[in-house]
Amino acid sequence: MNSQGSGKFADASGGLNANGQRETLRNRLAISRQALGLLTQLMNINGIRRPLEFCYDAPSSEAAEALLRRLQDDRGYVAEAMVLGVGPEHVVVIGVSVTVGLSDSEIEVWVNHMVKIGEEHGCRFDGWGLLRP
């Protein structure tokens, strides 16, 4: 997973502004295409559906908890929030999705959805990874 600061895209409320949202989506889609390309080269993933590990950066424990509820209730994902560092200002939400098809089109739809859910709660989707079978 990739970890980049989102401060330059934050608005006064601590959430992402429109430029930050577009940049986050553009970055996550580019990284996802690269990852999927490497996976395709290294293993036969055509037609495979797998759960994916995911990560978000949250500006507060409250934002992380709201995101957790959404991911767990609406999507059926298993997720948890962790405070990193000394204070509650850096909260990370990690989890595992239900199965997702490992194709360019399905990953693109999933990443778009994950970025949007994060934005709705003032959080930034940091990326995904393939779990070992």
Secondary structure by P-SEA (a helix, b strand, c coil): cbbbbccccccccccccaaaaaaaaaaaaaaaaaaaaaaaaccccccbbbbbbbbbbbccaaaaaaaaaaaaacccccbbbbbccccccbbbbbbccccccccaaaaaaaaaaaaaaaaaacccccccccccc
